[in-house]
Amino acid sequence: MNGLKPLCSKADAKRSIRVDIALVHYPVINRNGETIGSAVTNLDLHDIARAGKTYGVSTYWVVTPFTEQQQLARQIVDHWINGHGGRVNSDRGTALSLVSVCSDLTEAVAGSTERFGEEPLVLATCARVQDKTITYETIRKEVWRGRPILLVFGTAWGLDSAILARADGVLPPLYGRAGFNHLSVRSAASIILDRLLGEMTC
């Protein structure tokens, strides 16, 4: 053993973390850069909720203004919390209990503000470098100092420019080694949560 210790204990980390995530379905862009609305998917609901629960996220905001999509999201969540799914797989319901459906990012920010007692730092994510980029190291320090954070992810081909402009900052893109940069939002959310909230980064 090299004698190195984490900068904070697990107990301290659990007390200090105040992080929400939001998955935006409108406004997002398509491959041509046009503003569109995307559909809620089972995979995004399940996998991001599981990652959020694993890393101590408080609320997973599913953002869509479309009534039918809101109903679909709530039906999926209800199936795993109160329905047959919850009776056969309670862990799935535990994860999906993080989900709260809302109409727009303003509503998500307001909900996070109410939960945390102060307005969160709103951080967008993007596969392209943006002017307001803030390093993971900087945000990780803010997280462990107890600052409330709302991480905003986009579906389809990413967040619309209006969301990026509204954010307080943008996290750097995720790059691998093969020159291919097209992660699913589920994968990106898991990687970013681990960078900011993983045990070895506290």
N, CA, C and O of each residue as an XYZ file, in Angstrom:
808
protein
N       0.839     -1.202      0.000
C       0.000      0.000      0.000
C       0.873      1.250      0.000
O       1.898      1.292      0.681
N       0.473      2.266     -0.759
C       1.291      3.467     -0.842
C       0.924      4.519      0.201
O       1.564      5.569      0.267
N      -0.100      4.252      1.021
C      -0.452      5.177      2.096
C      -1.301      6.351      1.667
O      -1.656      7.185      2.500
N      -1.645      6.444      0.364
C      -2.479      7.554     -0.091
C      -3.918      7.347      0.363
O      -4.413      6.221      0.367
N      -4.590      8.432      0.745
C      -5.970      8.361      1.222
C      -6.838      9.316      0.412
O      -6.340     10.322     -0.094
N      -8.126      9.016      0.282
C      -9.029      9.950     -0.387
C      -9.037     11.290      0.333
O      -8.756     11.368      1.529
N      -9.362     12.346     -0.410
C      -9.392     13.687      0.165
C     -10.547     13.872      1.129
O     -10.523     14.782      1.958
N     -11.562     13.018      1.030
C     -12.679     13.095      1.966
C     -13.215     11.693      2.201
O     -13.017     10.797      1.381
N     -13.891     11.511      3.320
C     -14.430     10.201      3.662
C     -15.743      9.975      2.922
O     -16.337     10.915      2.395
N     -16.194      8.720      2.887
C     -17.476      8.419      2.258
C     -18.613      9.137      2.978
O     -19.556      9.613      2.346
N     -18.519      9.211      4.293
C     -19.568      9.894      5.062
C     -19.620     11.372      4.713
O     -20.702     11.934      4.546
N     -18.452     12.008      4.600
C     -18.412     13.421      4.233
C     -18.982     13.625      2.840
O     -19.716     14.582      2.593
N     -18.633     12.706      1.918
C     -19.102     12.831      0.544
C     -20.615     12.773      0.468
O     -21.234     13.571     -0.236
N     -21.215     11.837      1.188
C     -22.660     11.693      1.148
C     -23.353     12.933      1.712
O     -24.428     13.312      1.247
N     -22.743     13.556      2.703
C     -23.363     14.746      3.292
C     -23.258     15.949      2.370
O     -24.143     16.804      2.358
N     -22.174     16.018      1.593
C     -21.903     17.238      0.847
C     -22.502     17.276     -0.550
O     -22.729     18.362     -1.084
N     -22.764     16.129     -1.156
C     -23.217     16.096     -2.541
C     -24.627     16.664     -2.690
O     -25.564     16.224     -2.024
N     -24.754     17.647     -3.576
C     -26.065     18.186     -3.925
C     -26.109     18.334     -5.445
O     -25.856     19.407     -5.993
N     -26.434     17.240     -6.099
C     -26.397     17.192     -7.563
C     -27.701     16.634     -8.110
O     -28.179     15.594     -7.657
N     -28.271     17.326     -9.080
C     -29.401     16.844     -9.866
C     -28.946     16.688    -11.315
O     -27.951     17.282    -11.729
N     -29.680     15.887    -12.076
C     -29.436     15.782    -13.510
C     -30.749     16.032    -14.252
O     -31.831     15.733    -13.749
N     -30.629     16.579    -15.445
C     -31.801     16.814    -16.291
C     -31.518     16.273    -17.683
O     -30.455     16.521    -18.252
N     -32.470     15.537    -18.224
C     -32.367     15.034    -19.592
C     -33.393     15.775    -20.437
O     -34.599     15.598    -20.264
N     -32.908     16.602    -21.346
C     -33.775     17.481    -22.143
C     -34.162     16.808    -23.457
O     -33.311     16.314    -24.196
N     -35.469     16.801    -23.730
C     -35.992     16.278    -24.995
C     -36.458     17.394    -25.927
O     -36.719     17.150    -27.105
N     -36.561     18.596    -25.412
C     -36.849     19.785    -26.216
C     -36.456     21.017    -25.412
O     -36.825     21.132    -24.243
N     -35.699     21.957    -26.030
C     -35.226     21.944    -27.419
C     -33.873     21.247    -27.555
O     -32.933     21.522    -26.809
N     -33.802     20.336    -28.529
C     -32.553     19.694    -28.904
C     -32.403     19.830    -30.421
O     -33.287     20.364    -31.091
N     -31.295     19.352    -30.949
C     -31.074     19.501    -32.391
C     -30.966     18.145    -33.073
O     -30.657     17.135    -32.440
N     -31.227     18.143    -34.378
C     -31.026     16.936    -35.176
C     -29.663     17.009    -35.859
O     -28.888     17.933    -35.610
N     -29.377     16.047    -36.710
C     -28.057     15.981    -37.344
C     -27.774     17.186    -38.234
O     -26.617     17.473    -38.542
N     -28.831     17.898    -38.652
C     -28.662     19.083    -39.486
C     -28.609     20.383    -38.681
O     -28.541     21.474    -39.248
N     -28.643     20.251    -37.344
C     -28.589     21.439    -36.497
C     -29.921     22.127    -36.312
O     -29.977     23.232    -35.772
N     -31.001     21.493    -36.751
C     -32.334     22.080    -36.627
C     -32.931     21.758    -35.260
O     -32.700     20.678    -34.716
N     -33.693     22.691    -34.710
C     -34.322     22.479    -33.404
C     -35.491     21.508    -33.533
O     -36.371     21.684    -34.376
N     -35.488     20.487    -32.689
C     -36.536     19.472    -32.714
C     -36.900     19.070    -31.282
O     -36.280     19.520    -30.317
N     -37.909     18.222    -31.170
C     -38.227     17.542    -29.923
C     -38.009     16.056    -30.126
O     -38.346     15.522    -31.183
N     -37.453     15.383    -29.139
C     -37.171     13.951    -29.251
C     -38.097     13.150    -28.340
O     -38.758     13.706    -27.463
N     -38.134     11.849    -28.557
C     -39.022     10.974    -27.799
C     -38.351     10.447    -26.539
O     -37.147     10.189    -26.522
N     -39.142     10.293    -25.491
C     -38.689      9.624    -24.270
C     -38.456      8.152    -24.596
O     -39.259      7.535    -25.296
N     -37.361      7.589    -24.093
C     -37.081      6.170    -24.327
C     -36.909      5.420    -23.016
O     -36.438      5.970    -22.020
N     -37.298      4.164    -23.039
C     -37.113      3.269    -21.902
C     -35.669      3.229    -21.435
O     -35.391      3.326    -20.240
N     -34.751      3.086    -22.381
C     -33.339      2.926    -22.044
C     -32.793      4.150    -21.314
O     -32.078      4.017    -20.321
N     -33.132      5.340    -21.808
C     -32.643      6.557    -21.157
C     -33.193      6.683    -19.746
O     -32.466      7.049    -18.823
N     -34.475      6.381    -19.575
C     -35.077      6.462    -18.244
C     -34.389      5.503    -17.285
O     -33.973      5.899    -16.197
N     -34.271      4.258    -17.682
C     -33.729      3.223    -16.801
C     -32.249      3.433    -16.508
O     -31.841      3.466    -15.347
N     -31.451      3.573    -17.550
C     -30.005      3.559    -17.354
C     -29.494      4.813    -16.660
O     -28.600      4.729    -15.818
N     -30.041      5.968    -16.998
C     -29.583      7.191    -16.334
C     -30.064      7.220    -14.891
O     -29.353      7.709    -14.013
N     -31.263      6.702    -14.632
C     -31.737      6.609    -13.245
C     -30.831      5.705    -12.427
O     -30.503      6.032    -11.286
N     -30.424      4.582    -12.982
C     -29.543      3.657    -12.265
C     -28.185      4.294    -11.986
O     -27.631      4.136    -10.898
N     -27.653      5.010    -12.969
C     -26.378      5.700    -12.753
C     -26.534      6.795    -11.702
O     -25.678      6.960    -10.833
N     -27.634      7.541    -11.789
C     -27.871      8.603    -10.825
C     -27.978      8.082     -9.407
O     -27.413      8.666     -8.482
N     -28.705      6.978     -9.230
C     -28.847      6.390     -7.899
C     -27.506      5.889     -7.379
O     -27.202      6.028     -6.194
N     -26.719      5.316     -8.251
C     -25.411      4.790     -7.863
C     -24.498      5.894     -7.330
O     -23.746      5.676     -6.380
N     -24.563      7.079     -7.943
C     -23.633      8.153     -7.579
C     -24.236      9.204     -6.653
O     -23.613     10.238     -6.413
N     -25.434      8.960     -6.129
C     -25.982      9.854     -5.122
C     -26.710     11.071     -5.633
O     -26.853     12.054     -4.906
N     -27.180     11.032     -6.882
C     -27.972     12.138     -7.436
C     -29.290     12.254     -6.683
O     -29.872     11.249     -6.276
N     -29.757     13.483     -6.500
C     -31.001     13.702     -5.759
C     -32.237     13.512     -6.630
O     -33.154     12.784     -6.249
N     -32.272     14.159     -7.799
C     -33.423     14.077     -8.696
C     -32.951     13.974    -10.136
O     -31.995     14.636    -10.542
N     -33.634     13.135    -10.899
C     -33.398     12.991    -12.329
C     -34.591     13.611    -13.041
O     -35.657     13.001    -13.125
N     -34.410     14.825    -13.554
C     -35.477     15.549    -14.231
C     -35.568     15.114    -15.689
O     -34.594     15.224    -16.434
N     -36.728     14.622    -16.095
C     -36.983     14.275    -17.484
C     -37.787     15.424    -18.083
O     -38.945     15.642    -17.727
N     -37.153     16.156    -19.000
C     -37.697     17.425    -19.478
C     -38.321     17.266    -20.857
O     -37.615     17.042    -21.841
N     -39.640     17.382    -20.930
C     -40.347     17.351    -22.208
C     -41.658     18.127    -22.082
O     -42.384     17.951    -21.104
N     -41.970     18.980    -23.054
C     -43.221     19.725    -22.994
C     -44.406     18.962    -23.575
O     -45.540     19.436    -23.506
N     -44.157     17.794    -24.142
C     -45.187     17.060    -24.868
C     -45.986     16.162    -23.919
O     -45.425     15.276    -23.274
N     -47.279     16.395    -23.840
C     -48.135     15.720    -22.870
C     -48.068     14.198    -22.990
O     -47.964     13.504    -21.978
N     -48.125     13.678    -24.205
C     -48.098     12.220    -24.387
C     -46.769     11.635    -23.920
O     -46.734     10.545    -23.350
N     -45.686     12.352    -24.159
C     -44.379     11.885    -23.721
C     -44.258     11.932    -22.194
O     -43.655     11.045    -21.589
N     -44.826     12.954    -21.582
C     -44.855     13.024    -20.120
C     -45.625     11.844    -19.543
O     -45.189     11.221    -18.575
N     -46.770     11.542    -20.144
C     -47.584     10.419    -19.673
C     -46.838      9.100    -19.823
O     -46.891      8.250    -18.933
N     -46.144      8.924    -20.942
C     -45.373      7.708    -21.173
C     -44.301      7.549    -20.094
O     -44.154      6.474    -19.513
N     -43.561      8.615    -19.831
C     -42.502      8.553    -18.820
C     -43.077      8.181    -17.459
O     -42.515      7.348    -16.748
N     -44.197      8.801    -17.099
C     -44.807      8.511    -15.790
C     -45.336      7.088    -15.714
O     -45.271      6.457    -14.659
N     -45.862      6.576    -16.832
C     -46.353      5.200    -16.850
C     -45.210      4.211    -16.656
O     -45.351      3.237    -15.917
N     -44.084      4.453    -17.312
C     -42.928      3.573    -17.160
C     -42.444      3.573    -15.716
O     -42.190      2.520    -15.131
N     -42.319      4.774    -15.153
C     -41.855      4.890    -13.773
C     -42.833      4.215    -12.814
O     -42.421      3.503    -11.899
N     -44.113      4.439    -13.025
C     -45.127      3.853    -12.137
C     -45.112      2.329    -12.195
O     -45.309      1.661    -11.180
N     -44.878      1.785    -13.386
C     -44.820      0.322    -13.530
C     -43.732     -0.268    -12.643
O     -43.917     -1.330    -12.049
N     -42.592      0.424    -12.554
C     -41.462     -0.117    -11.813
C     -41.482      0.251    -10.338
O     -40.750     -0.334     -9.541
N     -42.313      1.214     -9.974
C     -42.408      1.578     -8.555
C     -43.640      0.960     -7.904
O     -43.548      0.373     -6.826
N     -44.796      1.092     -8.558
C     -46.054      0.641     -7.961
C     -46.674     -0.579     -8.637
O     -47.553     -1.232     -8.074
N     -46.211     -0.879     -9.842
C     -46.821     -1.968    -10.600
C     -46.098     -3.291    -10.473
O     -45.323     -3.512     -9.543
N     -46.369     -4.164    -11.428
C     -45.794     -5.509    -11.404
C     -44.267     -5.472    -11.425
O     -43.608     -6.270    -10.758
N     -43.706     -4.527    -12.205
C     -42.253     -4.435    -12.289
C     -41.606     -4.225    -10.938
O     -40.559     -4.802    -10.644
N     -42.226     -3.403    -10.121
C     -41.682     -3.138     -8.795
C     -41.719     -4.350     -7.888
O     -40.889     -4.493     -6.991
N     -42.684     -5.221     -8.127
C     -42.789     -6.420     -7.291
C     -41.764     -7.475     -7.667
O     -41.367     -8.279     -6.824
N     -41.329     -7.485     -8.923
C     -40.366     -8.497     -9.351
C     -38.932     -7.969     -9.372
O     -37.982     -8.752     -9.383
N     -38.771     -6.641     -9.378
C     -37.423     -6.055     -9.412
C     -37.441     -4.725     -8.664
O     -37.538     -3.659     -9.272
N     -37.349     -4.803     -7.349
C     -37.462     -3.599     -6.527
C     -36.289     -2.641     -6.739
O     -36.441     -1.433     -6.555
N     -35.123     -3.163     -7.124
C     -33.979     -2.288     -7.369
C     -34.257     -1.303     -8.495
O     -33.847     -0.143     -8.434
N     -34.953     -1.771     -9.518
C     -35.283     -0.888    -10.639
C     -36.195      0.239    -10.167
O     -36.026      1.390    -10.567
N     -37.148     -0.091     -9.327
C     -38.027      0.936     -8.783
C     -37.278      1.925     -7.908
O     -37.570      3.121     -7.928
N     -36.313      1.432     -7.140
C     -35.507      2.317     -6.302
C     -34.777      3.349     -7.148
O     -34.720      4.525     -6.789
N     -34.225      2.914     -8.257
C     -33.525      3.840     -9.146
C     -34.491      4.817     -9.801
O     -34.225      6.018     -9.846
N     -35.602      4.315    -10.303
C     -36.546      5.171    -11.020
C     -37.308      6.121    -10.095
O     -37.986      7.036    -10.563
N     -37.198      5.906     -8.795
C     -37.823      6.846     -7.858
C     -37.161      8.226     -7.927
O     -37.709      9.199     -7.410
N     -35.987      8.315     -8.563
C     -35.325      9.609     -8.748
C     -36.019     10.468     -9.790
O     -35.860     11.689     -9.799
N     -36.798      9.829    -10.681
C     -37.342     10.531    -11.841
C     -38.464     11.486    -11.472
O     -39.385     11.132    -10.736
N     -38.372     12.693    -11.993
C     -39.448     13.675    -11.895
C     -39.629     14.287    -13.279
O     -38.674     14.811    -13.854
N     -40.834     14.227    -13.815
C     -41.111     14.716    -15.163
C     -41.502     16.193    -15.100
O     -42.322     16.589    -14.272
N     -40.913     17.000    -15.977
C     -41.262     18.427    -16.009
C     -41.305     18.913    -17.451
O     -40.863     18.221    -18.368
N     -41.845     20.114    -17.636
C     -42.101     20.628    -18.980
C     -40.919     21.335    -19.618
O     -40.757     21.288    -20.838
N     -40.085     21.992    -18.810
C     -38.955     22.732    -19.375
C     -37.851     22.865    -18.338
O     -38.019     22.493    -17.176
N     -36.722     23.400    -18.778
C     -35.577     23.513    -17.891
C     -35.840     24.482    -16.746
O     -35.313     24.299    -15.648
N     -36.645     25.504    -16.989
C     -36.989     26.449    -15.922
C     -37.638     25.727    -14.745
O     -37.343     26.015    -13.585
N     -38.516     24.796    -15.059
C     -39.186     24.026    -14.019
C     -38.196     23.132    -13.266
O     -38.303     22.971    -12.050
N     -37.240     22.556    -13.987
C     -36.227     21.725    -13.343
C     -35.350     22.561    -12.415
O     -35.054     22.140    -11.297
N     -34.939     23.725    -12.867
C     -34.113     24.610    -12.031
C     -34.880     25.022    -10.780
O     -34.323     25.040     -9.683
N     -36.149     25.350    -10.945
C     -36.975     25.735     -9.798
C     -37.108     24.586     -8.810
O     -37.043     24.797     -7.599
N     -37.293     23.365     -9.322
C     -37.409     22.209     -8.451
C     -36.123     21.925     -7.699
O     -36.153     21.595     -6.513
N     -34.991     22.051     -8.384
C     -33.704     21.856     -7.725
C     -33.456     22.935     -6.677
O     -32.929     22.658     -5.599
N     -33.839     24.162     -7.003
C     -33.676     25.272     -6.060
C     -34.476     25.018     -4.788
O     -33.988     25.257     -3.684
N     -35.694     24.538     -4.944
C     -36.528     24.238     -3.781
C     -35.919     23.115     -2.947
O     -35.920     23.178     -1.718
N     -35.404     22.095     -3.614
C     -34.835     20.951     -2.902
C     -33.564     21.348     -2.151
O     -33.375     20.959     -0.999
N     -32.696     22.122     -2.802
C     -31.395     22.430     -2.218
C     -31.384     23.689     -1.353
O     -30.442     23.911     -0.593
N     -32.427     24.511     -1.465
C     -32.473     25.732     -0.683
C     -31.725     26.887     -1.304
O     -31.666     27.971     -0.723
N     -31.155     26.676     -2.472
C     -30.492     27.740     -3.227
C     -30.401     27.303     -4.687
O     -30.429     26.111     -4.990
N     -30.291     28.276     -5.582
C     -30.282     27.963     -7.009
C     -29.008     27.204     -7.386
O     -27.914     27.586     -6.969
N     -29.143     26.135     -8.171
C     -27.959     25.355     -8.539
C     -27.161     26.016     -9.652
O     -27.674     26.835    -10.414
N     -25.896     25.638     -9.723
C     -25.070     25.969    -10.870
C     -25.518     25.069    -12.015
O     -25.451     23.845    -11.902
N     -25.972     25.657    -13.110
C     -26.510     24.887    -14.232
C     -25.387     24.638    -15.239
O     -24.832     25.576    -15.812
N     -25.060     23.360    -15.446
C     -23.965     22.979    -16.333
C     -24.478     22.120    -17.467
O     -25.015     21.035    -17.245
N     -24.310     22.610    -18.684
C     -24.718     21.858    -19.862
C     -23.607     20.904    -20.284
O     -22.455     21.059    -19.877
N     -23.956     19.934    -21.088
C     -22.986     19.010    -21.670
C     -23.097     19.087    -23.188
O     -24.174     19.329    -23.732
N     -21.971     18.878    -23.860
C     -21.969     19.002    -25.317
C     -20.804     18.209    -25.888
O     -19.757     18.094    -25.250
N     -20.979     17.663    -27.080
C     -19.911     16.911    -27.741
C     -18.939     17.822    -28.479
O     -17.968     17.351    -29.071
N     -19.201     19.135    -28.443
C     -18.322     20.108    -29.090
C     -17.847     21.125    -28.053
O     -18.583     21.447    -27.120
N     -16.651     21.619    -28.206
C     -16.103     22.610    -27.284
C     -16.907     23.902    -27.386
O     -17.194     24.379    -28.484
N     -17.267     24.460    -26.237
C     -18.048     25.687    -26.179
C     -17.244     26.788    -25.478
O     -16.269     26.514    -24.780
N     -17.674     28.039    -25.679
C     -16.961     29.182    -25.106
C     -16.956     29.148    -23.583
O     -15.977     29.551    -22.955
N     -18.035     28.675    -22.991
C     -18.168     28.707    -21.532
C     -17.721     27.395    -20.876
O     -18.263     26.998    -19.845
N     -16.750     26.738    -21.468
C     -16.309     25.447    -20.937
C     -15.627     25.604    -19.577
O     -14.778     26.476    -19.390
N     -16.012     24.749    -18.641
C     -15.424     24.706    -17.309
C     -14.869     23.299    -17.095
O     -15.535     22.319    -17.428
N     -13.685     23.188    -16.556
C     -13.036     21.877    -16.427
C     -13.746     20.984    -15.413
O     -14.424     21.465    -14.506
N     -13.577     19.685    -15.586
C     -14.132     18.723    -14.639
C     -13.514     18.911    -13.256
O     -14.203     18.777    -12.245
N     -12.236     19.216    -13.207
C     -11.571     19.413    -11.921
C     -12.217     20.559    -11.147
O     -12.443     20.451     -9.941
N     -12.511     21.650    -11.842
C     -13.135     22.804    -11.182
C     -14.496     22.452    -10.617
O     -14.808     22.796     -9.477
N     -15.312     21.762    -11.413
C     -16.661     21.412    -10.965
C     -16.621     20.351     -9.892
O     -17.438     20.378     -8.972
N     -15.689     19.414     -9.983
C     -15.556     18.386     -8.950
C     -15.300     19.033     -7.588
O     -15.868     18.608     -6.582
N     -14.461     20.041     -7.554
C     -14.179     20.742     -6.296
C     -15.431     21.435     -5.768
O     -15.684     21.437     -4.563
N     -16.211     22.020     -6.668
C     -17.453     22.680     -6.251
C     -18.446     21.663     -5.684
O     -19.126     21.929     -4.693
N     -18.517     20.498     -6.326
C     -19.411     19.435     -5.848
C     -19.062     19.047     -4.421
O     -19.940     18.966     -3.562
N     -17.783     18.809     -4.167
C     -17.381     18.337     -2.846
C     -17.383     19.440     -1.799
O     -17.290     19.162     -0.604
N     -17.490     20.696     -2.243
C     -17.669     21.792     -1.295
C     -19.137     21.955     -0.915
O     -19.477     22.745     -0.035
N     -19.999     21.202     -1.586
C     -21.417     21.245     -1.268
C     -22.234     22.186     -2.121
O     -23.404     22.426     -1.822
N     -21.648     22.729     -3.180
C     -22.413     23.628     -4.043
C     -23.446     22.835     -4.829
O     -23.113     21.785     -5.379
N     -24.686     23.301     -4.901
C     -25.689     22.577     -5.680
C     -25.415     22.687     -7.177
O     -25.085     23.759     -7.686
N     -25.555     21.571     -7.864
C     -25.248     21.477     -9.287
C     -26.422     20.829    -10.011
O     -27.012     19.872     -9.509
N     -26.764     21.354    -11.198
C     -27.719     20.703    -12.087
C     -26.996     20.404    -13.391
O     -26.636     21.316    -14.134
N     -26.785     19.117    -13.665
C     -26.135     18.685    -14.897
C     -27.195     18.469    -15.973
O     -28.156     17.731    -15.757
N     -27.025     19.106    -17.127
C     -28.045     19.076    -18.175
C     -27.520     18.314    -19.389
O     -26.512     18.688    -19.989
N     -28.219     17.245    -19.735
C     -27.864     16.412    -20.878
C     -28.914     16.562    -21.974
O     -30.085     16.812    -21.691
N     -28.488     16.410    -23.219
C     -29.410     16.517    -24.341
C     -29.596     15.193    -25.053
O     -28.675     14.379    -25.115
N     -30.768     14.979    -25.582
C     -31.054     13.809    -26.404
C     -30.789     14.160    -27.873
O     -30.245     15.223    -28.173
N     -31.174     13.264    -28.779
C     -30.967     13.448    -30.220
C     -29.491     13.772    -30.484
O     -28.613     13.001    -30.094
N     -29.209     14.914    -31.147
C     -27.822     15.284    -31.451
C     -27.303     16.364    -30.514
O     -26.313     17.032    -30.812
N     -27.976     16.534    -29.380
C     -27.460     17.450    -28.371
C     -28.374     18.618    -28.075
O     -29.391     18.816    -28.740
N     -28.004     19.381    -27.077
C     -28.801     20.514    -26.621
C     -28.840     21.638    -27.648
O     -27.850     21.915    -28.326
N     -29.982     22.269    -27.749
C     -30.140     23.428    -28.606
C     -29.300     24.591    -28.067
O     -28.998     24.654    -26.875
N     -28.932     25.500    -28.958
C     -28.097     26.644    -28.560
C     -28.741     27.496    -27.476
O     -28.039     28.130    -26.687
N     -30.069     27.519    -27.429
C     -30.747     28.302    -26.397
C     -30.456     27.753    -25.007
O     -30.307     28.524    -24.059
N     -30.374     26.441    -24.871
C     -30.052     25.823    -23.584
C     -28.589     26.063    -23.240
O     -28.259     26.367    -22.094
N     -27.711     25.925    -24.232
C     -26.286     26.158    -23.990
C     -26.036     27.594    -23.555
O     -25.204     27.851    -22.685
N     -26.760     28.528    -24.163
C     -26.587     29.943    -23.816
C     -27.080     30.233    -22.412
O     -26.524     31.086    -21.720
N     -28.111     29.539    -21.990
C     -28.691     29.774    -20.670
C     -27.827     29.199    -19.547
O     -27.847     29.716    -18.430
N     -27.078     28.150    -19.826
C     -26.298     27.477    -18.797
C     -25.218     28.389    -18.229
O     -24.722     29.288    -18.908
N     -24.865     28.142    -16.971
C     -23.781     28.897    -16.337
C     -22.418     28.480    -16.873
O     -21.458     29.248    -16.818
N     -22.341     27.269    -17.388
C     -21.099     26.761    -17.959
C     -21.363     25.481    -18.709
O     -22.458     24.924    -18.630
N     -20.365     25.007    -19.440
C     -20.489     23.778    -20.217
C     -19.304     22.883    -19.891
O     -18.159     23.334    -19.883
N     -19.584     21.620    -19.622
C     -18.511     20.665    -19.351
C     -17.793     20.295    -20.644
O     -18.400     20.328    -21.715
N     -16.510     19.944    -20.564
C     -15.759     19.586    -21.782
C     -16.334     18.335    -22.446
O     -16.917     17.486    -21.773
N     -16.172     18.222    -23.757
C     -16.596     17.004    -24.452
C     -15.823     15.789    -23.945
O     -14.723     15.918    -23.406
N     -16.409     14.617    -24.124
C     -15.737     13.367    -23.783
C     -15.033     12.837    -25.026
O     -15.651     12.649    -26.074
N     -13.739     12.601    -24.895
C     -12.968     12.094    -26.025
C     -12.350     10.748    -25.680
O     -11.872     10.534    -24.566
N     -12.369      9.848    -26.654
C     -11.680      8.576    -26.514
C     -10.350      8.609    -27.245
O      -9.689      9.645    -27.315
N      -9.965      7.460    -27.788
C      -8.670      7.363    -28.465
C      -8.795      7.002    -29.943
O      -7.787      6.892    -30.641
N     -10.019      6.819    -30.422
C     -10.177      6.291    -31.780
C     -10.691      7.326    -32.778
O     -10.961      6.984    -33.930
N     -10.830      8.579    -32.360
C     -11.338      9.602    -33.266
C     -12.832      9.508    -33.511
O     -13.358     10.162    -34.412
N     -13.516      8.699    -32.718
C     -14.970      8.532    -32.843
C     -15.611      9.197    -31.637
O     -15.264      8.889    -30.496
N     -16.548     10.112    -31.886
C     -17.116     10.896    -30.785
C     -18.638     10.920    -30.905
O     -19.229     11.936    -31.272
N     -19.263      9.784    -30.588
C     -20.717      9.719    -30.708
C     -21.289      8.781    -29.643
O     -21.949      7.792    -29.963
N     -21.028      9.103    -28.381
C     -21.559      8.312    -27.279
C     -23.063      8.487    -27.141
O     -23.605      9.542    -27.471
N     -23.725      7.463    -26.659
C     -25.122      7.632    -26.274
C     -25.180      8.536    -25.049
O     -24.212      8.627    -24.294
N     -26.309      9.201    -24.854
C     -26.437     10.079    -23.690
C     -26.350      9.273    -22.400
O     -25.902      9.791    -21.376
N     -26.774      8.008    -22.436
C     -26.687      7.155    -21.257
C     -25.232      6.916    -20.866
O     -24.872      6.994    -19.692
N     -24.405      6.624    -21.863
C     -22.984      6.407    -21.591
C     -22.318      7.689    -21.116
O     -21.542      7.671    -20.160
N     -22.615      8.792    -21.774
C     -22.006     10.067    -21.401
C     -22.374     10.455    -19.974
O     -21.528     10.927    -19.215
N     -23.634     10.254    -19.612
C     -24.079     10.602    -18.257
C     -23.324      9.779    -17.227
O     -22.898     10.316    -16.204
N     -23.152      8.496    -17.473
C     -22.448      7.629    -16.526
C     -20.987      8.046    -16.363
O     -20.477      8.098    -15.243
N     -20.314      8.342    -17.473
C     -18.915      8.748    -17.410
C     -18.765     10.063    -16.653
O     -17.876     10.200    -15.812
N     -19.624     11.019    -16.945
C     -19.531     12.331    -16.301
C     -19.838     12.229    -14.812
O     -19.169     12.863    -13.996
N     -20.836     11.442    -14.454
C     -21.140     11.260    -13.034
C     -19.959     10.643    -12.306
O     -19.663     11.022    -11.173
N     -19.285      9.698    -12.940
C     -18.143      9.084    -12.278
C     -17.000     10.086    -12.136
O     -16.323     10.101    -11.108
N     -16.775     10.913    -13.139
C     -15.707     11.921    -13.054
C     -15.960     12.922    -11.922
O     -15.028     13.368    -11.252
N     -17.211     13.259    -11.725
C     -17.527     14.286    -10.736
C     -17.833     13.715     -9.346
O     -17.554     14.363     -8.338
N     -18.403     12.512     -9.287
C     -18.897     11.984     -8.032
C     -18.276     10.662     -7.603
O     -18.564     10.161     -6.516
N     -17.426     10.099     -8.452
C     -16.812      8.815     -8.117
C     -15.959      8.903     -6.862
O     -15.389      9.952     -6.563
N     -15.873      7.804     -6.131
C     -15.203      7.773     -4.816
C     -13.762      8.278     -4.888
O     -13.330      9.019     -4.004
N     -13.026      7.901     -5.900
C     -11.615      8.266     -5.965
C     -11.402      9.720     -6.356
O     -10.269     10.201     -6.320
N     -12.479     10.446     -6.735
C     -12.312     11.840     -7.136
C     -12.689     12.799     -6.042
O     -12.611     14.011     -6.237
N     -13.106     12.285     -4.870
C     -13.574     13.202     -3.831
C     -12.401     13.811     -3.052
O     -12.614     14.607     -2.138
